[in-house]
C-alpha cells in the first residue's frame, strides 16, 4: 500500500473508530434540514438488494416533535440506572428509516447499510449519532402519522456529541457490556481481531 493510500485508510479507520453510539448531545447545537438531506443523499447511493431501493425516510429537527420521538425509543439497555439523556443532552434531530411495502416486502440488510453510511457521514461532519432498533413502533407511527404500508426499521438520533467514548479490549471475564466510569467516560469492550478470524488459507 502506498503512503498516500495508507493515509487515506488511516483517516477512514479513525472515522470508523469514532463512529460509536453516542447517547448524549449538546442540545443547543441545532441540526438543520439541509444536513439531514445530505445524509440521506449519501444513503440513496448505497447498495440495495436487487436494487429495489425500498427505503423511505422521515426527517425531524423540530424540538417538540423530537421530544415525542424520544419517548418512543429504548436508550441504553446495559445502563440500568440511566433512563436516557436529560433535556440539555437530547439529540438535535432524527432520521426514521422506513421500509416501503408498496415497493417490496423484503428489505434484507438495506436499512443497516444505509444507517451505518449516514452515521459515518455524520461523524465526518463533526456530528454523532445512535442507531435504534428498540422502538415502540405503534406509538412512533401514530406520533408521526406514518402510513400503514411504511414499516419503521431503524431510528437514527443525530446531534453534536458531548460524550467521550473509549474502545477497550474485552477483559478476561468476557464481559461485552458497555459501561461508564466515574468520569462519565463511556467504555465499549470489543473483541480482538485475532478472535474474529477463525481460519486463513
N, C-alpha and C positions, 0 to 999 in steps of 0.2 A: 504494500500500500504506500503510495507516495505521501510526502509530508503534507501536502495540501488536502489530500483525501483523508488522511489521519486526523487533521484538524477539524474538518467537517464532521467526521464521525464522532470525535470527542465532543464537539459542540452539541450534536444531536443527542449523544448519550447523556450530557448534562441536562438537557431539556427533559428527557425521559425520567431521569432520577428526580428532578424537581417536580415532576407531574404526580404528586401524591394527592390523595383525597384530602382536600382542605375543608375544614368544617367551621372555621372562624375567620371572619372577614371584617374589613373596615366598611361599615355600612354607610359612612359619609361619602365614600367613593361611588359615584353614580355610574352605572353602565348604560350606554345609550343603545337605541335600536340598531344603529348602523353597525356597532361592534358585533351584536348578535347575528345580524345578517351576514357579516363577513365570516363568522364561524360556520354558519350553515352553507355558505358558498364553498367552504373547504369540504364540508361533509358531502355535498352533492357530487363531488369529483371522486369520491371513494368507490371502491369495488362494490358491486351488488350482485347477489346470486341471480344468474340468468339475466342480469342487467334489468331486472324488473323494476327497480327503484320504487319500492312500495312505501317508503317512509315519508311522513309529513311532520311538520313541526309547529308548535305553538311557542311564541317567544313572549316574555313578560319582563318589563323593567319598571312596572308601576308598584309603588311601595305598598299600597293597600292590598292589591291582588297578590303581591309577593307573600304577604303575611298569610293569606288564605292557602297558597300553595305550600308554604312551610308546614302548615298544620296537617298536610296530607302525607308527610314523609317521616320515615324512621331514621333517626340521625346517627346513632353510633351504638350498635348492639353490645360491643365489648366494654363500653364505658358506662357501667351500671348506674353510677351516681350522677350522670350528666344527661340532661334531657334535651340538649341541643343548644345552639348559641343564643346568648341574650340579644336583645333588640339591636344593640350597638354593633354586634358581630354577625348579624344576619347577612346573607348574600344580597348583592345588588340586582341580580337578575336570575331568570330561569329559562332553560330551553327544555320543552317537553317533547320527547321523541315518540311518534305515534306510528303504528302500523296501519296502513290503509287496506282494509279487506275488500274494497272495491277494485284494488289493483291486484292483490294476491292474498291468499290465506296463509302463506308461508313467508316468514321474514328471515329465516335462517339466522345468521350471525350479523346481518346488516346493521342492526342497531348498535351492537358492540363496536363494530368497526368505526361507524360514524361518531359515536360518543367519544371514543379514545382520540380520534382525529381532532375533534373540536376541543377537547381538553388540552391536547398538546398545543393547538393553536392559541388557546387562552394563555397558556404558560409563556408562549413566545411573545405574547402581547404584554406580559408582566402581570397577568391575572392568574387566577387559580380556580379550581372547581372541585365538585364532588359528584360522583355518579350514583344515582339512587335507583334500586330496583325494589326496595321496601316501600311500596306506595299503596296508600288507600285509594285504589283505582275508582271505586264507586264515588267516593267523595270528590276526587280530583275531576272526574268527568262532569259532575254536577257543578262544581265550582267554576270550571272554565267553559261550561256549556259545549262539551265535546260531543260531536255526533256519534251515533251508535256504531257506525262502520269503522270508526277510528279507535284503535286499541293502544292505550298508553303502555309503552315498553320500558322506557327509562326516563328519568328526570335528571337534568344537569343543573346544579346550583353554580352560579358564576359570580365572582367578586374579586376584590383586592385582598389577598391573604394577609392576615396578621399572625398567623400560626407558624411557629418553627417546627419543621418536621425532620426527623432523623431516621435514616435507614440503618438497622442493626442486623448483624448475623443472628440467626436463631441460636439460642443457648442450648446447653446440653440437655435441658429438660424438654426440649422440643416444642415449647410454647410458641404459638404463632399469633397470639392475641396482641393487637396494638395497645399501647398504654401511654399515660402521661406522667412525667416525673414532677418533682416538687416545684420546678420552674415552669411548668406547663408546656415543656417540650414534648411533642407528640412522637413517640417511638414506634417504628414499623419493622417488626422482625421479618427477614427474608432468608430463604434457603440459599445456600452457596451453589454456584454453577456446577460444581463437581457432583452435587447431589441430584441434579436435574438430568444430566446426561447419563443414560443407562447403558449405552454401548456406542462404540465407534468402529468403523470399518475401513 
